[in-house]
Amino acid sequence: MAGTVEGIHISPQHERLPEPVDAVEVTAEGVLGDRYFGRRNLTLIEAEALEGLFEDSGVELSAADSRRQVLTRGVRLNDLVGRRFSVGEVECVGEEWCEPCNHLQGLTPPGVLRGLVHRGGLRADIVRGGRIAVGDEVVPG
């Protein structure tokens, strides 16, 4: 089942809160203009995970605070590990769950680390670059 891109957040510098953008260009090296360019991957998180975090623990975390580049809705990202999928024009392969880390916990309210275990998003390898825009489809292959 296809989902949608609900938001995109990038930051050119480490330790700087990512800012929302309407669209990004992605190459095999990563997201142009993002601090992680050169790592050859894309990070995604479900809007439903952030909403679930709030419902379960009362911890409110924005998409930017999650430090993931693409916010999705309507697609189970955990199910995409090891599978090809597209995000807008970009083709990816799900690499691994993007579990929360102590660094993220240090930048966010208490409870984020525990609250996002197994729903902290997806790290995906970029197979073919292109453009991703808010409103684009996320289509499992």
N, CA, C and O atoms as CSV, one atom per row, in Angstrom:
chain,resi,resn,atom,element,x,y,z
A,1,MET,N,N,0.833,-1.180,0.000
A,1,MET,CA,C,0.000,0.000,0.000
A,1,MET,C,C,0.881,1.247,0.000
A,1,MET,O,O,1.819,1.342,0.792
A,2,ALA,N,N,0.594,2.183,-0.861
A,2,ALA,CA,C,1.367,3.405,-0.979
A,2,ALA,C,C,1.058,4.363,0.160
A,2,ALA,O,O,-0.063,4.420,0.664
A,3,GLY,N,N,2.065,5.103,0.545
A,3,GLY,CA,C,1.911,6.163,1.515
A,3,GLY,C,C,2.250,7.483,0.850
A,3,GLY,O,O,2.372,7.556,-0.373
A,4,THR,N,N,2.400,8.524,1.650
A,4,THR,CA,C,2.742,9.832,1.110
A,4,THR,C,C,3.852,10.482,1.925
A,4,THR,O,O,4.070,10.158,3.092
A,5,VAL,N,N,4.542,11.401,1.277
A,5,VAL,CA,C,5.535,12.236,1.947
A,5,VAL,C,C,4.777,13.397,2.574
A,5,VAL,O,O,4.170,14.211,1.877
A,6,GLU,N,N,4.822,13.459,3.885
A,6,GLU,CA,C,4.094,14.513,4.599
A,6,GLU,C,C,5.000,15.686,4.949
A,6,GLU,O,O,4.517,16.793,5.188
A,7,GLY,N,N,6.295,15.456,4.981
A,7,GLY,CA,C,7.230,16.531,5.306
A,7,GLY,C,C,8.642,16.143,4.927
A,7,GLY,O,O,8.966,14.960,4.812
A,8,ILE,N,N,9.478,17.145,4.733
A,8,ILE,CA,C,10.905,16.948,4.449
A,8,ILE,C,C,11.657,17.952,5.303
A,8,ILE,O,O,11.311,19.132,5.340
A,9,HIS,N,N,12.695,17.475,5.992
A,9,HIS,CA,C,13.483,18.343,6.868
A,9,HIS,C,C,14.962,18.066,6.640
A,9,HIS,O,O,15.404,16.919,6.716
A,10,ILE,N,N,15.728,19.124,6.358
A,10,ILE,CA,C,17.169,18.965,6.181
A,10,ILE,C,C,17.901,20.061,6.938
A,10,ILE,O,O,17.338,21.107,7.260
A,11,SER,N,N,19.166,19.793,7.213
A,11,SER,CA,C,20.018,20.769,7.875
A,11,SER,C,C,21.418,20.662,7.275
A,11,SER,O,O,21.955,19.562,7.150
A,12,PRO,N,N,22.007,21.786,6.907
A,12,PRO,CA,C,23.352,21.740,6.346
A,12,PRO,C,C,24.442,21.509,7.395
A,12,PRO,O,O,25.584,21.212,7.041
A,13,GLN,N,N,24.104,21.641,8.681
A,13,GLN,CA,C,25.107,21.533,9.734
A,13,GLN,C,C,24.665,20.566,10.824
A,13,GLN,O,O,23.483,20.467,11.152
A,14,HIS,N,N,25.647,19.853,11.377
A,14,HIS,CA,C,25.370,18.996,12.528
A,14,HIS,C,C,24.957,19.870,13.705
A,14,HIS,O,O,25.366,21.027,13.802
A,15,GLU,N,N,24.155,19.318,14.589
A,15,GLU,CA,C,23.682,19.981,15.809
A,15,GLU,C,C,22.727,21.140,15.528
A,15,GLU,O,O,22.306,21.824,16.460
A,16,ARG,N,N,22.384,21.368,14.286
A,16,ARG,CA,C,21.409,22.403,13.955
A,16,ARG,C,C,20.090,21.721,13.629
A,16,ARG,O,O,20.066,20.738,12.888
A,17,LEU,N,N,19.002,22.227,14.172
A,17,LEU,CA,C,17.696,21.633,13.939
A,17,LEU,C,C,17.357,21.687,12.449
A,17,LEU,O,O,17.426,22.752,11.836
A,18,PRO,N,N,16.992,20.542,11.866
A,18,PRO,CA,C,16.616,20.538,10.456
A,18,PRO,C,C,15.413,21.447,10.203
A,18,PRO,O,O,14.532,21.596,11.049
A,19,GLU,N,N,15.406,22.046,9.021
A,19,GLU,CA,C,14.330,22.961,8.648
A,19,GLU,C,C,13.455,22.334,7.564
A,19,GLU,O,O,13.938,21.544,6.754
A,20,PRO,N,N,12.176,22.684,7.550
A,20,PRO,CA,C,11.285,22.121,6.529
A,20,PRO,C,C,11.577,22.718,5.153
A,20,PRO,O,O,11.876,23.905,5.020
A,21,VAL,N,N,11.483,21.871,4.142
A,21,VAL,CA,C,11.587,22.300,2.751
A,21,VAL,C,C,10.464,21.612,1.980
A,21,VAL,O,O,9.949,20.578,2.407
A,22,ASP,N,N,10.096,22.184,0.859
A,22,ASP,CA,C,9.028,21.609,0.042
A,22,ASP,C,C,9.502,20.450,-0.811
A,22,ASP,O,O,8.730,19.545,-1.130
A,23,ALA,N,N,10.798,20.480,-1.188
A,23,ALA,CA,C,11.338,19.434,-2.059
A,23,ALA,C,C,12.850,19.375,-1.901
A,23,ALA,O,O,13.479,20.345,-1.479
A,24,VAL,N,N,13.425,18.224,-2.244
A,24,VAL,CA,C,14.876,18.041,-2.239
A,24,VAL,C,C,15.292,17.260,-3.473
A,24,VAL,O,O,14.517,16.494,-4.045
A,25,GLU,N,N,16.533,17.477,-3.863
A,25,GLU,CA,C,17.146,16.669,-4.914
A,25,GLU,C,C,18.036,15.640,-4.229
A,25,GLU,O,O,18.771,15.956,-3.293
A,26,VAL,N,N,17.957,14.414,-4.707
A,26,VAL,CA,C,18.694,13.312,-4.114
A,26,VAL,C,C,19.558,12.680,-5.196
A,26,VAL,O,O,19.089,12.432,-6.307
A,27,THR,N,N,20.819,12.420,-4.869
A,27,THR,CA,C,21.715,11.700,-5.769
A,27,THR,C,C,22.096,10.393,-5.097
A,27,THR,O,O,21.651,10.109,-3.985
A,28,ALA,N,N,22.915,9.601,-5.765
A,28,ALA,CA,C,23.401,8.362,-5.170
A,28,ALA,C,C,24.216,8.636,-3.905
A,28,ALA,O,O,24.413,7.738,-3.086
A,29,GLU,N,N,24.692,9.878,-3.745
A,29,GLU,CA,C,25.494,10.251,-2.572
A,29,GLU,C,C,24.659,10.715,-1.395
A,29,GLU,O,O,25.172,10.812,-0.280
A,30,GLY,N,N,23.373,11.007,-1.616
A,30,GLY,CA,C,22.515,11.456,-0.531
A,30,GLY,C,C,21.663,12.642,-0.915
A,30,GLY,O,O,21.463,12.931,-2.095
A,31,VAL,N,N,21.161,13.328,0.106
A,31,VAL,CA,C,20.268,14.478,-0.077
A,31,VAL,C,C,21.114,15.744,-0.200
A,31,VAL,O,O,21.853,16.096,0.720
A,32,LEU,N,N,21.002,16.417,-1.328
A,32,LEU,CA,C,21.766,17.650,-1.547
A,32,LEU,C,C,21.381,18.688,-0.502
A,32,LEU,O,O,20.200,18.919,-0.244
A,33,GLY,N,N,22.395,19.310,0.095
A,33,GLY,CA,C,22.160,20.350,1.090
A,33,GLY,C,C,22.020,19.847,2.509
A,33,GLY,O,O,21.916,20.650,3.436
A,34,ASP,N,N,22.015,18.520,2.707
A,34,ASP,CA,C,21.864,17.971,4.051
A,34,ASP,C,C,23.224,17.621,4.648
A,34,ASP,O,O,24.159,17.284,3.923
A,35,ARG,N,N,23.324,17.700,5.943
A,35,ARG,CA,C,24.567,17.432,6.662
A,35,ARG,C,C,25.097,16.021,6.439
A,35,ARG,O,O,26.294,15.780,6.596
A,36,TYR,N,N,24.219,15.082,6.074
A,36,TYR,CA,C,24.648,13.698,5.863
A,36,TYR,C,C,24.921,13.369,4.402
A,36,TYR,O,O,25.055,12.197,4.051
A,37,PHE,N,N,25.006,14.393,3.537
A,37,PHE,CA,C,25.335,14.137,2.139
A,37,PHE,C,C,26.672,13.407,2.079
A,37,PHE,O,O,27.619,13.778,2.773
A,38,GLY,N,N,26.746,12.384,1.261
A,38,GLY,CA,C,27.960,11.575,1.155
A,38,GLY,C,C,27.836,10.232,1.847
A,38,GLY,O,O,28.680,9.355,1.662
A,39,ARG,N,N,26.793,10.065,2.641
A,39,ARG,CA,C,26.598,8.794,3.335
A,39,ARG,C,C,25.733,7.819,2.538
A,39,ARG,O,O,25.514,6.684,2.961
A,40,ARG,N,N,25.247,8.270,1.386
A,40,ARG,CA,C,24.514,7.423,0.449
A,40,ARG,C,C,23.239,6.813,1.006
A,40,ARG,O,O,22.845,5.713,0.619
A,41,ASN,N,N,22.604,7.526,1.906
A,41,ASN,CA,C,21.326,6.991,2.378
A,41,ASN,C,C,20.323,8.101,2.653
A,41,ASN,O,O,20.636,9.292,2.632
A,42,LEU,N,N,19.119,7.655,2.907
A,42,LEU,CA,C,17.983,8.510,3.181
A,42,LEU,C,C,17.358,8.004,4.468
A,42,LEU,O,O,17.263,6.794,4.671
A,43,THR,N,N,16.931,8.909,5.342
A,43,THR,CA,C,16.258,8.481,6.570
A,43,THR,C,C,14.808,8.939,6.535
A,43,THR,O,O,14.494,10.053,6.113
A,44,LEU,N,N,13.936,8.048,6.990
A,44,LEU,CA,C,12.488,8.303,6.965
A,44,LEU,C,C,11.893,7.942,8.316
A,44,LEU,O,O,12.424,7.090,9.027
A,45,ILE,N,N,10.794,8.589,8.667
A,45,ILE,CA,C,10.052,8.243,9.875
A,45,ILE,C,C,8.564,8.427,9.601
A,45,ILE,O,O,8.166,9.313,8.844
A,46,GLU,N,N,7.755,7.585,10.222
A,46,GLU,CA,C,6.306,7.644,10.043
A,46,GLU,C,C,5.694,8.717,10.943
A,46,GLU,O,O,6.050,8.833,12.116
A,47,ALA,N,N,4.774,9.496,10.385
A,47,ALA,CA,C,4.011,10.443,11.198
A,47,ALA,C,C,3.264,9.692,12.293
A,47,ALA,O,O,3.114,10.192,13.408
A,48,GLU,N,N,2.802,8.496,11.970
A,48,GLU,CA,C,2.070,7.679,12.943
A,48,GLU,C,C,2.943,7.308,14.144
A,48,GLU,O,O,2.434,7.163,15.255
A,49,ALA,N,N,4.262,7.152,13.927
A,49,ALA,CA,C,5.171,6.836,15.038
A,49,ALA,C,C,5.279,8.016,15.996
A,49,ALA,O,O,5.279,7.841,17.215
A,50,LEU,N,N,5.372,9.217,15.436
A,50,LEU,CA,C,5.450,10.409,16.295
A,50,LEU,C,C,4.148,10.626,17.052
A,50,LEU,O,O,4.161,11.019,18.219
A,51,GLU,N,N,3.025,10.373,16.389
A,51,GLU,CA,C,1.731,10.476,17.054
A,51,GLU,C,C,1.587,9.399,18.139
A,51,GLU,O,O,1.039,9.662,19.210
A,52,GLY,N,N,2.077,8.196,17.857
A,52,GLY,CA,C,2.040,7.110,18.832
A,52,GLY,C,C,2.915,7.399,20.037
A,52,GLY,O,O,2.553,7.068,21.166
A,53,LEU,N,N,4.065,8.014,19.802
A,53,LEU,CA,C,4.943,8.410,20.903
A,53,LEU,C,C,4.199,9.340,21.853
A,53,LEU,O,O,4.266,9.181,23.072
A,54,PHE,N,N,3.494,10.307,21.286
A,54,PHE,CA,C,2.737,11.248,22.119
A,54,PHE,C,C,1.596,10.547,22.851
A,54,PHE,O,O,1.387,10.775,24.042
A,55,GLU,N,N,0.860,9.698,22.142
A,55,GLU,CA,C,-0.274,8.983,22.757
A,55,GLU,C,C,0.186,8.061,23.881
A,55,GLU,O,O,-0.476,7.962,24.914
A,56,ASP,N,N,1.313,7.388,23.685
A,56,ASP,CA,C,1.807,6.410,24.664
A,56,ASP,C,C,2.507,7.039,25.860
A,56,ASP,O,O,2.412,6.531,26.978
A,57,SER,N,N,3.214,8.150,25.627
A,57,SER,CA,C,4.063,8.681,26.693
A,57,SER,C,C,3.839,10.153,27.010
A,57,SER,O,O,4.352,10.653,28.011
A,58,GLY,N,N,3.085,10.850,26.177
A,58,GLY,CA,C,2.900,12.275,26.379
A,58,GLY,C,C,4.064,13.112,25.875
A,58,GLY,O,O,4.071,14.333,26.033
A,59,VAL,N,N,5.061,12.450,25.261
A,59,VAL,CA,C,6.223,13.158,24.728
A,59,VAL,C,C,5.903,13.621,23.316
A,59,VAL,O,O,5.600,12.816,22.435
A,60,GLU,N,N,5.977,14.931,23.115
A,60,GLU,CA,C,5.712,15.488,21.790
A,60,GLU,C,C,7.038,15.724,21.081
A,60,GLU,O,O,7.916,16.425,21.587
A,61,LEU,N,N,7.167,15.128,19.903
A,61,LEU,CA,C,8.383,15.240,19.111
A,61,LEU,C,C,7.985,15.628,17.696
A,61,LEU,O,O,7.175,14.948,17.066
A,62,SER,N,N,8.547,16.713,17.199
A,62,SER,CA,C,8.239,17.136,15.837
A,62,SER,C,C,9.051,16.302,14.847
A,62,SER,O,O,10.001,15.617,15.226
A,63,ALA,N,N,8.665,16.369,13.593
A,63,ALA,CA,C,9.424,15.675,12.555
A,63,ALA,C,C,10.856,16.199,12.503
A,63,ALA,O,O,11.793,15.417,12.343
A,64,ALA,N,N,11.034,17.508,12.635
A,64,ALA,CA,C,12.386,18.079,12.641
A,64,ALA,C,C,13.192,17.555,13.829
A,64,ALA,O,O,14.368,17.221,13.685
A,65,ASP,N,N,12.559,17.484,15.003
A,65,ASP,CA,C,13.244,16.992,16.196
A,65,ASP,C,C,13.687,15.539,16.058
A,65,ASP,O,O,14.651,15.117,16.697
A,66,SER,N,N,12.987,14.777,15.226
A,66,SER,CA,C,13.342,13.357,15.047
A,66,SER,C,C,14.649,13.194,14.297
A,66,SER,O,O,15.253,12.122,14.335
A,67,ARG,N,N,15.094,14.241,13.615
A,67,ARG,CA,C,16.334,14.250,12.828
A,67,ARG,C,C,16.280,13.309,11.622
A,67,ARG,O,O,17.324,12.964,11.067
A,68,ARG,N,N,15.078,12.889,11.207
A,68,ARG,CA,C,14.924,12.093,9.989
A,68,ARG,C,C,14.586,13.052,8.855
A,68,ARG,O,O,13.944,14.079,9.078
A,69,GLN,N,N,15.015,12.721,7.642
A,69,GLN,CA,C,14.846,13.643,6.525
A,69,GLN,C,C,13.423,13.659,5.958
A,69,GLN,O,O,12.922,14.716,5.574
A,70,VAL,N,N,12.776,12.500,5.904
A,70,VAL,CA,C,11.464,12.413,5.250
A,70,VAL,C,C,10.428,11.886,6.236
A,70,VAL,O,O,10.618,10.839,6.855
A,71,LEU,N,N,9.337,12.622,6.372
A,71,LEU,CA,C,8.201,12.215,7.202
A,71,LEU,C,C,7.154,11.603,6.278
A,71,LEU,O,O,6.738,12.230,5.304
A,72,THR,N,N,6.726,10.374,6.585
A,72,THR,CA,C,5.753,9.677,5.752
A,72,THR,C,C,4.446,9.472,6.503
A,72,THR,O,O,4.377,9.623,7.722
A,73,ARG,N,N,3.422,9.127,5.753
A,73,ARG,CA,C,2.142,8.731,6.345
A,73,ARG,C,C,1.550,7.626,5.466
A,73,ARG,O,O,1.570,7.699,4.238
A,74,GLY,N,N,1.023,6.602,6.145
A,74,GLY,CA,C,0.291,5.561,5.436
A,74,GLY,C,C,1.109,4.410,4.910
A,74,GLY,O,O,0.591,3.589,4.153
A,75,VAL,N,N,2.372,4.319,5.284
A,75,VAL,CA,C,3.204,3.194,4.857
A,75,VAL,C,C,4.015,2.708,6.059
A,75,VAL,O,O,4.575,3.508,6.808
A,76,ARG,N,N,4.071,1.382,6.232
A,76,ARG,CA,C,4.821,0.789,7.357
A,76,ARG,C,C,6.290,0.674,6.962
A,76,ARG,O,O,6.675,-0.235,6.226
A,77,LEU,N,N,7.096,1.592,7.451
A,77,LEU,CA,C,8.503,1.631,7.074
A,77,LEU,C,C,9.268,0.398,7.531
A,77,LEU,O,O,10.155,-0.069,6.816
A,78,ASN,N,N,8.952,-0.137,8.694
A,78,ASN,CA,C,9.666,-1.328,9.170
A,78,ASN,C,C,9.544,-2.486,8.187
A,78,ASN,O,O,10.447,-3.317,8.092
A,79,ASP,N,N,8.439,-2.547,7.461
A,79,ASP,CA,C,8.224,-3.622,6.497
A,79,ASP,C,C,9.076,-3.471,5.244
A,79,ASP,O,O,9.113,-4.382,4.417
A,80,LEU,N,N,9.760,-2.342,5.086
A,80,LEU,CA,C,10.546,-2.091,3.880
A,80,LEU,C,C,12.005,-2.492,4.006
A,80,LEU,O,O,12.760,-2.343,3.045
A,81,VAL,N,N,12.426,-2.994,5.156
A,81,VAL,CA,C,13.810,-3.459,5.305
A,81,VAL,C,C,14.033,-4.606,4.320
A,81,VAL,O,O,13.286,-5.585,4.299
A,82,GLY,N,N,15.082,-4.458,3.506
A,82,GLY,CA,C,15.415,-5.480,2.519
A,82,GLY,C,C,14.597,-5.404,1.236
A,82,GLY,O,O,14.764,-6.237,0.346
A,83,ARG,N,N,13.718,-4.415,1.135
A,83,ARG,CA,C,12.847,-4.285,-0.046
A,83,ARG,C,C,13.135,-3.000,-0.810
A,83,ARG,O,O,13.546,-1.993,-0.233
A,84,ARG,N,N,12.913,-3.055,-2.101
A,84,ARG,CA,C,12.988,-1.849,-2.933
A,84,ARG,C,C,11.689,-1.071,-2.791
A,84,ARG,O,O,10.615,-1.653,-2.633
A,85,PHE,N,N,11.800,0.255,-2.849
A,85,PHE,CA,C,10.627,1.114,-2.816
A,85,PHE,C,C,11.007,2.453,-3.422
A,85,PHE,O,O,12.188,2.754,-3.595
A,86,SER,N,N,10.007,3.251,-3.742
A,86,SER,CA,C,10.281,4.576,-4.286
A,86,SER,C,C,9.671,5.639,-3.387
A,86,SER,O,O,8.640,5.436,-2.747
A,87,VAL,N,N,10.344,6.773,-3.365
A,87,VAL,CA,C,9.879,7.970,-2.668
A,87,VAL,C,C,9.964,9.077,-3.709
A,87,VAL,O,O,11.056,9.538,-4.042
A,88,GLY,N,N,8.822,9.502,-4.220
A,88,GLY,CA,C,8.854,10.442,-5.338
A,88,GLY,C,C,9.585,9.781,-6.496
A,88,GLY,O,O,9.240,8.668,-6.894
A,89,GLU,N,N,10.596,10.460,-7.040
A,89,GLU,CA,C,11.385,9.929,-8.147
A,89,GLU,C,C,12.540,9.043,-7.681
A,89,GLU,O,O,13.210,8.418,-8.504
A,90,VAL,N,N,12.775,8.984,-6.388
A,90,VAL,CA,C,13.937,8.296,-5.835
A,90,VAL,C,C,13.626,6.828,-5.575
A,90,VAL,O,O,12.589,6.489,-5.005
A,91,GLU,N,N,14.542,5.963,-6.003
A,91,GLU,CA,C,14.403,4.532,-5.738
A,91,GLU,C,C,15.396,4.151,-4.649
A,91,GLU,O,O,16.565,4.537,-4.686
A,92,CYS,N,N,14.903,3.381,-3.674
A,92,CYS,CA,C,15.702,3.010,-2.508
A,92,CYS,C,C,15.562,1.525,-2.205
A,92,CYS,O,O,14.698,0.836,-2.747
A,93,VAL,N,N,16.437,1.055,-1.324
A,93,VAL,CA,C,16.315,-0.260,-0.713
A,93,VAL,C,C,16.396,-0.038,0.788
A,93,VAL,O,O,17.343,0.580,1.275
A,94,GLY,N,N,15.417,-0.536,1.519
A,94,GLY,CA,C,15.436,-0.408,2.976
A,94,GLY,C,C,16.625,-1.143,3.553
A,94,GLY,O,O,16.768,-2.347,3.343
A,95,GLU,N,N,17.481,-0.442,4.276
A,95,GLU,CA,C,18.703,-1.022,4.830
A,95,GLU,C,C,18.484,-1.577,6.232
A,95,GLU,O,O,18.748,-2.750,6.497
A,96,GLU,N,N,17.995,-0.714,7.129
A,96,GLU,CA,C,17.805,-1.141,8.515
A,96,GLU,C,C,16.888,-0.162,9.233
A,96,GLU,O,O,16.697,0.971,8.792
A,97,TRP,N,N,16.322,-0.621,10.349
A,97,TRP,CA,C,15.551,0.277,11.196
A,97,TRP,C,C,16.479,1.377,11.677
A,97,TRP,O,O,17.655,1.131,11.944
A,98,CYS,N,N,15.967,2.554,11.786
A,98,CYS,CA,C,16.741,3.700,12.263
A,98,CYS,C,C,16.377,3.900,13.735
A,98,CYS,O,O,15.643,4.821,14.094
A,99,GLU,N,N,16.904,3.019,14.566
A,99,GLU,CA,C,16.568,3.050,15.991
A,99,GLU,C,C,17.070,4.344,16.639
A,99,GLU,O,O,18.097,4.882,16.226
A,100,PRO,N,N,16.368,4.836,17.630
A,100,PRO,CA,C,16.817,6.044,18.323
A,100,PRO,C,C,18.123,5.761,19.058
A,100,PRO,O,O,18.398,4.626,19.447
A,101,CYS,N,N,18.914,6.801,19.240
A,101,CYS,CA,C,20.214,6.638,19.896
A,101,CYS,C,C,20.332,7.617,21.062
A,101,CYS,O,O,19.486,8.494,21.244
A,102,ASN,N,N,21.383,7.453,21.838
A,102,ASN,CA,C,21.614,8.332,22.982
A,102,ASN,C,C,21.820,9.780,22.546
A,102,ASN,O,O,21.450,10.707,23.267
A,103,HIS,N,N,22.414,9.975,21.363
A,103,HIS,CA,C,22.602,11.336,20.865
A,103,HIS,C,C,21.247,12.012,20.656
A,103,HIS,O,O,21.049,13.156,21.065
A,104,LEU,N,N,20.310,11.295,20.015
A,104,LEU,CA,C,18.967,11.843,19.816
A,104,LEU,C,C,18.310,12.124,21.159
A,104,LEU,O,O,17.684,13.168,21.340
A,105,GLN,N,N,18.450,11.198,22.101
A,105,GLN,CA,C,17.855,11.395,23.430
A,105,GLN,C,C,18.403,12.649,24.092
A,105,GLN,O,O,17.673,13.358,24.784
A,106,GLY,N,N,19.691,12.928,23.882
A,106,GLY,CA,C,20.296,14.116,24.469
A,106,GLY,C,C,19.780,15.424,23.884
A,106,GLY,O,O,19.895,16.478,24.511
A,107,LEU,N,N,19.212,15.356,22.682
A,107,LEU,CA,C,18.705,16.552,22.013
A,107,LEU,C,C,17.204,16.746,22.178
A,107,LEU,O,O,16.649,17.760,21.754
A,108,THR,N,N,16.550,15.767,22.798
A,108,THR,CA,C,15.087,15.755,22.857
A,108,THR,C,C,14.599,15.524,24.294
A,108,THR,O,O,15.407,15.261,25.185
A,109,PRO,N,N,13.296,15.618,24.522
A,109,PRO,CA,C,12.767,15.409,25.876
A,109,PRO,C,C,12.992,13.975,26.373
A,109,PRO,O,O,13.089,13.050,25.567
A,110,PRO,N,N,13.075,13.790,27.690
A,110,PRO,CA,C,13.188,12.437,28.235
A,110,PRO,C,C,12.042,11.550,27.749
A,110,PRO,O,O,10.899,11.997,27.650
A,111,GLY,N,N,12.353,10.319,27.455
A,111,GLY,CA,C,11.350,9.363,27.011
A,111,GLY,C,C,11.381,9.059,25.531
A,111,GLY,O,O,10.767,8.089,25.089
A,112,VAL,N,N,12.091,9.874,24.745
A,112,VAL,CA,C,12.143,9.659,23.297
A,112,VAL,C,C,12.860,8.351,22.970
A,112,VAL,O,O,12.388,7.582,22.132
A,113,LEU,N,N,13.974,8.096,23.611
A,113,LEU,CA,C,14.745,6.884,23.322
A,113,LEU,C,C,13.880,5.642,23.508
A,113,LEU,O,O,13.775,4.815,22.601
A,114,ARG,N,N,13.277,5.511,24.649
A,114,ARG,CA,C,12.439,4.343,24.934
A,114,ARG,C,C,11.173,4.343,24.068
A,114,ARG,O,O,10.740,3.292,23.594
A,115,GLY,N,N,10.591,5.513,23.870
A,115,GLY,CA,C,9.328,5.612,23.149
A,115,GLY,C,C,9.415,5.341,21.659
A,115,GLY,O,O,8.409,5.005,21.035
A,116,LEU,N,N,10.615,5.483,21.067
A,116,LEU,CA,C,10.752,5.246,19.630
A,116,LEU,C,C,11.429,3.921,19.281
A,116,LEU,O,O,11.694,3.660,18.108
A,117,VAL,N,N,11.707,3.096,20.262
A,117,VAL,CA,C,12.303,1.787,19.966
A,117,VAL,C,C,11.388,1.028,19.017
A,117,VAL,O,O,10.188,0.903,19.261
A,118,HIS,N,N,11.955,0.532,17.954
A,118,HIS,CA,C,11.282,-0.225,16.889
A,118,HIS,C,C,10.277,0.595,16.088
A,118,HIS,O,O,9.507,0.035,15.308
A,119,ARG,N,N,10.277,1.899,16.269
A,119,ARG,CA,C,9.452,2.767,15.425
A,119,ARG,C,C,10.155,4.108,15.181
A,119,ARG,O,O,9.512,5.136,14.972
A,120,GLY,N,N,11.469,4.069,15.213
A,120,GLY,CA,C,12.273,5.274,15.027
A,120,GLY,C,C,12.572,5.612,13.582
A,120,GLY,O,O,13.252,6.598,13.300
A,121,GLY,N,N,12.066,4.796,12.660
A,121,GLY,CA,C,12.231,5.121,11.252
A,121,GLY,C,C,13.018,4.074,10.495
A,121,GLY,O,O,13.220,2.953,10.963
A,122,LEU,N,N,13.458,4.468,9.312
A,122,LEU,CA,C,14.126,3.573,8.383
A,122,LEU,C,C,15.312,4.288,7.755
A,122,LEU,O,O,15.221,5.456,7.377
A,123,ARG,N,N,16.421,3.574,7.650
A,123,ARG,CA,C,17.577,4.041,6.895
A,123,ARG,C,C,17.553,3.264,5.585
A,123,ARG,O,O,17.498,2.034,5.589
A,124,ALA,N,N,17.594,3.982,4.461
A,124,ALA,CA,C,17.487,3.349,3.150
A,124,ALA,C,C,18.671,3.732,2.271
A,124,ALA,O,O,19.118,4.879,2.277
A,125,ASP,N,N,19.170,2.765,1.519
A,125,ASP,CA,C,20.209,3.027,0.524
A,125,ASP,C,C,19.553,3.605,-0.723
A,125,ASP,O,O,18.471,3.174,-1.123
A,126,ILE,N,N,20.206,4.569,-1.322
A,126,ILE,CA,C,19.691,5.200,-2.531
A,126,ILE,C,C,20.196,4.433,-3.746
A,126,ILE,O,O,21.402,4.312,-3.956
A,127,VAL,N,N,19.268,3.918,-4.541
A,127,VAL,CA,C,19.603,3.175,-5.751
A,127,VAL,C,C,19.624,4.114,-6.955
A,127,VAL,O,O,20.517,4.033,-7.797
A,128,ARG,N,N,18.642,4.997,-7.029
A,128,ARG,CA,C,18.541,5.959,-8.127
A,128,ARG,C,C,18.052,7.285,-7.567
A,128,ARG,O,O,17.043,7.333,-6.864
A,129,GLY,N,N,18.750,8.341,-7.872
A,129,GLY,CA,C,18.396,9.659,-7.382
A,129,GLY,C,C,17.228,10.268,-8.129
A,129,GLY,O,O,16.680,9.674,-9.057
A,130,GLY,N,N,16.860,11.464,-7.707
A,130,GLY,CA,C,15.760,12.197,-8.317
A,130,GLY,C,C,15.250,13.234,-7.336
A,130,GLY,O,O,15.971,13.661,-6.434
A,131,ARG,N,N,14.026,13.627,-7.517
A,131,ARG,CA,C,13.414,14.660,-6.686
A,131,ARG,C,C,12.389,14.026,-5.756
A,131,ARG,O,O,11.665,13.108,-6.141
A,132,ILE,N,N,12.339,14.532,-4.522
A,132,ILE,CA,C,11.299,14.162,-3.563
A,132,ILE,C,C,10.627,15.457,-3.144
A,132,ILE,O,O,11.297,16.426,-2.785
A,133,ALA,N,N,9.305,15.472,-3.192
A,133,ALA,CA,C,8.547,16.662,-2.781
A,133,ALA,C,C,7.453,16.253,-1.812
A,133,ALA,O,O,6.973,15.120,-1.836
A,134,VAL,N,N,7.068,17.191,-0.961
A,134,VAL,CA,C,5.927,16.966,-0.067
A,134,VAL,C,C,4.714,16.629,-0.935
A,134,VAL,O,O,4.431,17.310,-1.921
A,135,GLY,N,N,4.005,15.571,-0.552
A,135,GLY,CA,C,2.856,15.109,-1.313
A,135,GLY,C,C,3.152,13.947,-2.243
A,135,GLY,O,O,2.227,13.296,-2.729
A,136,ASP,N,N,4.443,13.672,-2.503
A,136,ASP,CA,C,4.810,12.536,-3.344
A,136,ASP,C,C,4.411,11.223,-2.686
A,136,ASP,O,O,4.210,11.148,-1.474
A,137,GLU,N,N,4.302,10.205,-3.505
A,137,GLU,CA,C,3.972,8.877,-3.006
A,137,GLU,C,C,5.215,8.136,-2.526
A,137,GLU,O,O,6.322,8.351,-3.020
A,138,VAL,N,N,5.000,7.263,-1.554
A,138,VAL,CA,C,5.995,6.293,-1.105
A,138,VAL,C,C,5.402,4.942,-1.496
A,138,VAL,O,O,4.376,4.529,-0.955
A,139,VAL,N,N,6.055,4.256,-2.441
A,139,VAL,CA,C,5.471,3.062,-3.029
A,139,VAL,C,C,6.383,1.863,-2.812
A,139,VAL,O,O,7.478,1.813,-3.373
A,140,PRO,N,N,5.952,0.901,-2.011
A,140,PRO,CA,C,6.723,-0.330,-1.848
A,140,PRO,C,C,6.803,-1.071,-3.173
A,140,PRO,O,O,5.843,-1.102,-3.942
A,141,GLY,N,N,7.985,-1.678,-3.430
A,141,GLY,CA,C,8.187,-2.416,-4.688
A,141,GLY,C,C,7.748,-3.842,-4.607
A,141,GLY,O,O,7.858,-4.578,-5.587
